[in-house]
Amino acid sequence: MNPLIRFFRTKIYTAVFLLVVLMLMGVTGYKMISGYSWINAFYMTVITMTTVGFGEVVPLDDQSKIFTIFLILASVVIVGYALSIITEYILSKNDVEELIHKKMQKKIDSFKNHIVICGYGRNGKQAARKLLAYKKEFVVIEKDKEMEERLQMDDVSYVIGNANEDETLVQAGIGKASCLISALPNDADNLFVVLSTRQLNKSINIISRASLETSYEKLKLAGANNVILPDKIGGDHMASLVVIPGLMEFIDNLSIVGKSNINIEEVAVEKLHNTREARTIKDLDLRKKTGCTVIGYKNENGEYLVNPEAEMELAPNSKIIVLGRPEQIDALNSEYNIN
């Protein structure tokens, strides 16, 4: 929740607490000092706190009058405080929300080469969780305004709006983004988002979700670089757990993402050495320096090679994929200032 809204709510809770305490003190005081019944004590407390000017239930003695004076003075202060806080909250609520959105938009406008996630459902949340673990900048587009508080609690940048509208995509910085993940539940909506995004940014990498296999080719034709079928992947995964359970469990452990348990990292060779000089995987000696093991290589044409030889020369604009324990990945990032 945003600190400004939390601040207002804290003040309201404090005001309500003071009113309840004052009410209990008044009822107890009239019961013990004046000998009123509980109903009469409650009645006297309410008319005293609200200063409506009704008559006394029973004539008051000197002690009761002194207590009533104290109760009136305390009520003027506390009730006045409560009313001012509630009024300020009601009048300022729209201003606070506008201030939150302006601050959020300013942050989004500063992003470059970020990721845009359309939809904050199950797939969108999972994508956001992984990007947070890798410390990537991203913006979530969510149509449902009721999700705004959840987005604030998760501390992610967001835009409330319809991802099908160009204006919303532009607001999320689609022109400067490097990747878009369309995780909307409806294939038609994902298709429209992919089409709009490809028109607004010709070079962006687009990854779309699809529920039906028949939507796969349509999304690819619309401009999606990759199309993911969660149901198909889930079914294949469950079958694999039957056929090769040990291997799948090991792979699942590799893909676990949290605050400190990233096990696989893809690194551009430019971050590891000066590409003007020819270097091999063996020359990097990552195993000795960081404990990480090179398990894959992606050349400048985007082709992957699994388990490359130590003597393989690293070409400019290529990448290596390394495997290691979380602390080894952290050592790699620190050694070469990757993040």
Kinemage of the C-alpha trace (Angstrom):
@kinemage 1
@onewidth
@group {chain A} dominant
@subgroup {mainchain}
@vectorlist {calphas} color= white
{ca met a 1} P 0.000 0.000 0.000
{ca asn a 2} L 1.193 3.510 -0.786
{ca pro a 3} L 2.714 5.334 2.216
{ca leu a 4} L 0.346 8.323 1.810
{ca ile a 5} L -2.782 6.172 2.023
{ca arg a 6} L -1.252 4.174 4.875
{ca phe a 7} L -0.552 7.449 6.694
{ca phe a 8} L -4.173 8.601 6.351
{ca arg a 9} L -5.554 5.263 7.509
{ca thr a 10} L -3.252 5.219 10.526
{ca lys a 11} L -4.550 8.647 11.573
{ca ile a 12} L -8.161 7.470 11.130
{ca tyr a 13} L -7.520 4.357 13.222
{ca thr a 14} L -5.965 6.565 15.918
{ca ala a 15} L -8.991 8.889 15.916
{ca val a 16} L -11.431 5.963 16.208
{ca phe a 17} L -9.374 4.472 19.030
{ca leu a 18} L -9.457 7.780 20.959
{ca leu a 19} L -13.239 8.057 20.482
{ca val a 20} L -13.768 4.531 21.806
{ca val a 21} L -11.522 5.179 24.822
{ca leu a 22} L -13.347 8.436 25.564
{ca met a 23} L -16.724 6.683 25.283
{ca leu a 24} L -15.650 3.931 27.699
{ca met a 25} L -14.285 6.502 30.162
{ca gly a 26} L -17.549 8.471 30.015
{ca val a 27} L -19.820 5.442 30.567
{ca thr a 28} L -17.632 4.103 33.374
{ca gly a 29} L -17.359 7.549 35.001
{ca tyr a 30} L -21.127 8.192 35.070
{ca lys a 31} L -21.748 4.672 36.315
{ca met a 32} L -19.288 4.936 39.224
{ca ile a 33} L -19.515 8.667 40.131
{ca ser a 34} L -23.224 9.347 39.561
{ca gly a 35} L -24.579 5.843 40.129
{ca tyr a 36} L -26.382 5.831 36.737
{ca ser a 37} L -27.594 2.622 35.115
{ca trp a 38} L -25.566 1.418 32.121
{ca ile a 39} L -28.187 2.741 29.691
{ca asn a 40} L -28.358 6.162 31.377
{ca ala a 41} L -24.560 6.313 31.621
{ca phe a 42} L -24.247 5.550 27.896
{ca tyr a 43} L -26.960 8.104 27.056
{ca met a 44} L -25.301 10.848 29.128
{ca thr a 45} L -21.930 10.085 27.548
{ca val a 46} L -23.296 10.334 23.998
{ca ile a 47} L -25.185 13.609 24.526
{ca thr a 48} L -22.179 15.092 26.338
{ca met a 49} L -19.663 14.078 23.642
{ca thr a 50} L -21.895 15.329 20.837
{ca thr a 51} L -22.851 18.515 22.776
{ca val a 52} L -26.477 18.319 21.588
{ca gly a 53} L -27.700 20.152 24.695
{ca phe a 54} L -30.314 17.689 25.977
{ca gly a 55} L -31.190 17.758 29.687
{ca glu a 56} L -29.599 15.595 32.335
{ca val a 57} L -31.166 12.229 33.146
{ca val a 58} L -30.750 12.886 36.887
{ca pro a 59} L -29.549 16.151 38.463
{ca leu a 60} L -25.754 16.062 38.824
{ca asp a 61} L -23.836 16.569 42.043
{ca asp a 62} L -20.565 18.540 42.189
{ca gln a 63} L -18.353 15.524 41.412
{ca ser a 64} L -20.497 14.600 38.419
{ca lys a 65} L -20.425 18.191 37.146
{ca ile a 66} L -16.613 18.297 37.325
{ca phe a 67} L -16.430 14.961 35.459
{ca thr a 68} L -18.883 16.281 32.832
{ca ile a 69} L -16.750 19.406 32.320
{ca phe a 70} L -13.703 17.187 31.733
{ca leu a 71} L -15.667 14.964 29.343
{ca ile a 72} L -16.956 17.969 27.344
{ca leu a 73} L -13.465 19.476 26.966
{ca ala a 74} L -11.956 16.137 25.989
{ca ser a 75} L -14.811 15.506 23.540
{ca val a 76} L -14.365 18.871 21.822
{ca val a 77} L -10.713 18.046 21.161
{ca ile a 78} L -11.041 14.361 20.196
{ca val a 79} L -14.306 14.586 18.217
{ca gly a 80} L -12.977 17.655 16.407
{ca tyr a 81} L -9.761 15.800 15.597
{ca ala a 82} L -11.677 12.765 14.306
{ca leu a 83} L -13.964 14.882 12.112
{ca ser a 84} L -11.055 16.819 10.646
{ca ile a 85} L -9.139 13.627 9.800
{ca ile a 86} L -12.131 11.944 8.165
{ca thr a 87} L -12.975 15.097 6.201
{ca glu a 88} L -9.369 15.529 5.090
{ca tyr a 89} L -9.226 11.903 3.960
{ca ile a 90} L -12.445 12.162 1.930
{ca leu a 91} L -11.428 15.435 0.279
{ca ser a 92} L -7.843 14.368 -0.344
{ca lys a 93} L -8.447 10.797 -1.516
{ca asn a 94} L -8.689 11.733 -5.187
{ca asp a 95} L -5.708 14.059 -4.892
{ca val a 96} L -3.657 11.296 -3.234
{ca glu a 97} L -4.515 8.817 -5.997
{ca glu a 98} L -3.633 11.389 -8.645
{ca leu a 99} L -0.325 12.076 -6.909
{ca ile a 100} L 0.415 8.332 -6.765
{ca his a 101} L -0.286 7.916 -10.474
{ca lys a 102} L 1.827 10.957 -11.415
{ca lys a 103} L 4.735 9.652 -9.349
{ca met a 104} L 4.357 6.197 -10.906
{ca gln a 105} L 4.209 7.625 -14.437
{ca lys a 106} L 7.351 9.665 -13.833
{ca lys a 107} L 9.139 6.481 -12.773
{ca ile a 108} L 7.898 4.587 -15.850
{ca asp a 109} L 8.963 7.437 -18.170
{ca ser a 110} L 12.535 7.003 -16.891
{ca phe a 111} L 12.647 3.327 -17.940
{ca lys a 112} L 14.541 2.171 -21.017
{ca asn a 113} L 14.863 -1.354 -22.441
{ca his a 114} L 12.372 -2.531 -19.849
{ca ile a 115} L 9.717 -5.256 -20.038
{ca val a 116} L 5.973 -4.663 -20.306
{ca ile a 117} L 3.659 -7.312 -18.810
{ca cys a 118} L 0.015 -7.247 -19.905
{ca gly a 119} L -2.206 -8.819 -17.266
{ca tyr a 120} L -1.519 -9.546 -13.612
{ca gly a 121} L -3.223 -12.914 -13.334
{ca arg a 122} L -1.436 -16.167 -12.512
{ca asn a 123} L 0.936 -16.052 -15.487
{ca gly a 124} L 1.562 -12.325 -15.177
{ca lys a 125} L 2.368 -12.575 -11.464
{ca gln a 126} L 4.764 -15.454 -12.078
{ca ala a 127} L 6.535 -13.496 -14.815
{ca ala a 128} L 6.779 -10.447 -12.532
{ca arg a 129} L 8.146 -12.579 -9.700
{ca lys a 130} L 10.922 -13.945 -11.895
{ca leu a 131} L 11.808 -10.518 -13.295
{ca leu a 132} L 12.009 -9.127 -9.753
{ca ala a 133} L 14.398 -11.929 -8.799
{ca tyr a 134} L 16.610 -11.000 -11.736
{ca lys a 135} L 16.296 -7.290 -10.872
{ca lys a 136} L 14.829 -6.387 -14.269
{ca glu a 137} L 12.813 -3.212 -14.782
{ca phe a 138} L 9.244 -3.893 -15.880
{ca val a 139} L 5.781 -2.333 -16.037
{ca val a 140} L 2.503 -4.174 -15.518
{ca ile a 141} L -0.621 -3.171 -17.444
{ca glu a 142} L -3.741 -4.239 -15.555
{ca lys a 143} L -7.323 -3.463 -16.538
{ca asp a 144} L -8.903 -4.314 -13.172
{ca lys a 145} L -8.589 -1.311 -10.852
{ca glu a 146} L -9.279 -3.575 -7.869
{ca met a 147} L -5.827 -5.077 -8.451
{ca glu a 148} L -4.148 -1.720 -7.819
{ca glu a 149} L -3.681 -2.325 -4.098
{ca arg a 150} L -2.122 -5.741 -4.807
{ca leu a 151} L 0.263 -4.145 -7.299
{ca gln a 152} L 1.262 -1.551 -4.706
{ca met a 153} L 1.810 -4.245 -2.074
{ca asp a 154} L 4.011 -6.190 -4.502
{ca asp a 155} L 5.981 -2.975 -5.134
{ca val a 156} L 5.812 -3.158 -8.936
{ca ser a 157} L 5.425 -0.364 -11.472
{ca tyr a 158} L 2.034 -0.425 -13.134
{ca val a 159} L -0.481 1.279 -15.411
{ca ile a 160} L -4.214 0.847 -14.851
{ca gly a 161} L -5.842 0.589 -18.263
{ca asn a 162} L -6.803 -1.613 -21.198
{ca ala a 163} L -3.748 -3.138 -22.888
{ca asn a 164} L -5.722 -3.276 -26.158
{ca glu a 165} L -5.564 0.512 -26.383
{ca asp a 166} L -2.496 2.119 -27.961
{ca glu a 167} L -2.633 4.959 -25.444
{ca thr a 168} L -2.188 2.521 -22.558
{ca leu a 169} L 0.743 0.779 -24.260
{ca val a 170} L 2.407 4.142 -24.912
{ca gln a 171} L 1.842 5.085 -21.266
{ca ala a 172} L 3.716 1.911 -20.276
{ca gly a 173} L 6.660 3.022 -22.423
{ca ile a 174} L 6.227 0.439 -25.182
{ca gly a 175} L 8.299 2.534 -27.576
{ca lys a 176} L 11.388 2.213 -25.357
{ca ala a 177} L 10.717 -1.324 -24.117
{ca ser a 178} L 12.834 -4.301 -25.142
{ca cys a 179} L 10.219 -6.977 -24.514
{ca leu a 180} L 6.467 -7.433 -24.082
{ca ile a 181} L 4.802 -10.337 -22.265
{ca ser a 182} L 1.111 -10.611 -23.097
{ca ala a 183} L -0.400 -12.800 -20.386
{ca leu a 184} L -4.074 -11.981 -20.834
{ca pro a 185} L -6.538 -14.868 -20.337
{ca asn a 186} L -8.307 -14.331 -23.679
{ca asp a 187} L -6.494 -15.268 -26.904
{ca ala a 188} L -8.315 -12.581 -28.905
{ca asp a 189} L -7.090 -9.909 -26.481
{ca asn a 190} L -3.530 -11.247 -26.699
{ca leu a 191} L -3.761 -11.169 -30.507
{ca phe a 192} L -4.882 -7.536 -30.483
{ca val a 193} L -2.092 -6.570 -28.039
{ca val a 194} L 0.531 -8.301 -30.195
{ca leu a 195} L -0.699 -6.506 -33.332
{ca ser a 196} L -0.745 -3.110 -31.624
{ca thr a 197} L 2.659 -3.607 -30.032
{ca arg a 198} L 4.303 -4.673 -33.288
{ca gln a 199} L 2.940 -1.515 -34.940
{ca leu a 200} L 4.261 0.715 -32.151
{ca asn a 201} L 7.671 -0.958 -31.809
{ca lys a 202} L 9.053 -2.909 -34.774
{ca ser a 203} L 12.083 -4.329 -32.961
{ca ile a 204} L 10.531 -5.345 -29.637
{ca asn a 205} L 10.617 -8.994 -28.552
{ca ile a 206} L 7.029 -10.185 -28.035
{ca ile a 207} L 6.101 -13.204 -25.929
{ca ser a 208} L 2.416 -14.106 -25.822
{ca arg a 209} L 0.299 -16.571 -23.890
{ca ala a 210} L -2.220 -18.734 -25.754
{ca ser a 211} L -4.963 -20.974 -24.409
{ca leu a 212} L -5.786 -22.767 -27.683
{ca glu a 213} L -3.339 -24.441 -30.055
{ca thr a 214} L -5.286 -22.928 -32.973
{ca ser a 215} L -4.213 -19.474 -31.739
{ca tyr a 216} L -0.508 -20.320 -31.977
{ca glu a 217} L -0.028 -19.590 -35.681
{ca lys a 218} L -2.273 -16.529 -35.570
{ca leu a 219} L -0.210 -14.975 -32.808
{ca lys a 220} L 3.009 -15.763 -34.654
{ca leu a 221} L 1.632 -14.150 -37.837
{ca ala a 222} L 0.546 -11.123 -35.796
{ca gly a 223} L 4.159 -10.566 -34.754
{ca ala a 224} L 4.815 -12.631 -31.610
{ca asn a 225} L 8.375 -13.961 -31.399
{ca asn a 226} L 7.346 -16.691 -28.970
{ca val a 227} L 3.966 -18.160 -28.081
{ca ile a 228} L 3.557 -20.111 -24.848
{ca leu a 229} L 0.778 -22.645 -24.261
{ca pro a 230} L 0.635 -23.025 -20.447
{ca asp a 231} L -1.792 -25.967 -20.544
{ca lys a 232} L 0.363 -27.886 -23.006
{ca ile a 233} L 3.529 -27.183 -21.033
{ca gly a 234} L 1.780 -28.248 -17.826
{ca gly a 235} L 0.615 -31.525 -19.381
{ca asp a 236} L 4.063 -32.290 -20.820
{ca his a 237} L 5.623 -31.528 -17.457
{ca met a 238} L 3.287 -33.866 -15.577
{ca ala a 239} L 3.925 -36.660 -18.073
{ca ser a 240} L 7.675 -36.110 -17.746
{ca leu a 241} L 7.387 -36.485 -13.984
{ca val a 242} L 6.100 -40.008 -14.662
{ca val a 243} L 8.677 -40.945 -17.314
{ca ile a 244} L 11.798 -39.242 -15.899
{ca pro a 245} L 10.835 -38.059 -12.376
{ca gly a 246} L 14.367 -37.629 -11.028
{ca leu a 247} L 15.544 -35.462 -13.917
{ca met a 248} L 12.425 -33.294 -13.876
{ca glu a 249} L 12.748 -32.717 -10.133
{ca phe a 250} L 16.342 -31.590 -10.690
{ca ile a 251} L 15.255 -29.205 -13.473
{ca asp a 252} L 12.456 -27.838 -11.278
{ca asn a 253} L 14.994 -27.051 -8.563
{ca leu a 254} L 17.110 -25.178 -11.105
{ca ser a 255} L 14.176 -22.979 -12.099
{ca ile a 256} L 13.099 -22.024 -8.577
{ca val a 257} L 13.104 -18.247 -8.239
{ca gly a 258} L 13.099 -16.235 -5.052
{ca lys a 259} L 15.033 -13.447 -3.402
{ca ser a 260} L 18.316 -15.351 -3.327
{ca asn a 261} L 18.013 -18.645 -5.207
{ca ile a 262} L 18.748 -17.973 -8.866
{ca asn a 263} L 20.706 -20.898 -10.321
{ca ile a 264} L 21.051 -20.089 -14.037
{ca glu a 265} L 22.260 -16.883 -15.657
{ca glu a 266} L 22.744 -15.740 -19.267
{ca val a 267} L 25.652 -13.328 -19.687
{ca ala a 268} L 26.777 -11.296 -22.711
{ca val a 269} L 30.467 -11.903 -23.449
{ca glu a 270} L 31.033 -8.132 -23.639
{ca lys a 271} L 30.520 -8.014 -19.881
{ca leu a 272} L 33.167 -10.672 -19.295
{ca his a 273} L 36.078 -9.422 -21.390
{ca asn a 274} L 37.183 -6.987 -24.084
{ca thr a 275} L 35.843 -8.556 -27.290
{ca arg a 276} L 38.627 -6.902 -29.304
{ca glu a 277} L 40.853 -9.631 -27.913
{ca ala a 278} L 40.152 -13.260 -28.782
{ca arg a 279} L 39.224 -15.281 -25.690
{ca thr a 280} L 38.033 -18.826 -25.113
{ca ile a 281} L 35.779 -20.225 -22.383
{ca lys a 282} L 38.900 -21.693 -20.803
{ca asp a 283} L 40.572 -18.263 -20.717
{ca leu a 284} L 37.651 -16.813 -18.702
{ca asp a 285} L 38.233 -19.436 -16.002
{ca leu a 286} L 34.818 -18.749 -14.463
{ca arg a 287} L 34.877 -21.996 -12.506
{ca lys a 288} L 37.925 -20.894 -10.530
{ca lys a 289} L 36.871 -17.238 -10.151
{ca thr a 290} L 33.211 -17.675 -9.263
{ca gly a 291} L 32.432 -21.388 -9.032
{ca cys a 292} L 29.990 -21.191 -11.968
{ca thr a 293} L 30.053 -23.720 -14.798
{ca val a 294} L 29.433 -22.830 -18.454
{ca ile a 295} L 26.664 -25.136 -19.727
{ca gly a 296} L 25.648 -23.375 -22.921
{ca tyr a 297} L 26.697 -20.940 -25.610
{ca lys a 298} L 24.565 -18.686 -27.833
{ca asn a 299} L 26.380 -17.356 -30.881
{ca glu a 300} L 25.856 -14.024 -32.618
{ca asn a 301} L 23.203 -15.606 -34.868
{ca gly a 302} L 21.090 -16.760 -31.922
{ca glu a 303} L 22.016 -20.448 -32.266
{ca tyr a 304} L 22.490 -22.421 -29.056
{ca leu a 305} L 25.169 -24.983 -28.279
{ca val a 306} L 24.839 -27.169 -25.200
{ca asn a 307} L 27.962 -27.998 -23.174
{ca pro a 308} L 30.473 -26.087 -25.336
{ca glu a 309} L 34.140 -27.094 -25.403
{ca ala a 310} L 36.599 -25.184 -23.236
{ca glu a 311} L 38.594 -24.176 -26.334
{ca met a 312} L 35.585 -22.498 -28.019
{ca glu a 313} L 36.390 -18.921 -28.970
{ca leu a 314} L 33.854 -16.342 -27.781
{ca ala a 315} L 32.550 -14.197 -30.631
{ca pro a 316} L 31.314 -10.604 -30.200
{ca asn a 317} L 27.557 -10.272 -29.533
{ca ser a 318} L 27.386 -13.835 -28.234
{ca lys a 319} L 26.294 -15.062 -24.811
{ca ile a 320} L 27.145 -17.844 -22.413
{ca ile a 321} L 24.773 -19.672 -20.061
{ca val a 322} L 26.215 -20.528 -16.669
{ca leu a 323} L 25.013 -22.827 -13.902
{ca gly a 324} L 25.766 -22.379 -10.218
{ca arg a 325} L 24.456 -22.160 -6.709
{ca pro a 326} L 22.873 -18.821 -5.684
{ca glu a 327} L 26.029 -17.640 -3.947
{ca gln a 328} L 28.092 -18.512 -7.046
{ca ile a 329} L 25.728 -16.576 -9.300
{ca asp a 330} L 26.037 -13.631 -6.894
{ca ala a 331} L 29.836 -13.939 -7.076
{ca leu a 332} L 29.639 -13.859 -10.893
{ca asn a 333} L 27.452 -10.749 -10.857
{ca ser a 334} L 29.758 -9.018 -8.371
{ca glu a 335} L 32.974 -10.026 -10.176
{ca tyr a 336} L 31.853 -8.587 -13.511
{ca asn a 337} L 29.317 -5.994 -12.268
{ca ile a 338} L 26.602 -7.591 -14.384
{ca asn a 339} L 23.537 -6.150 -12.617
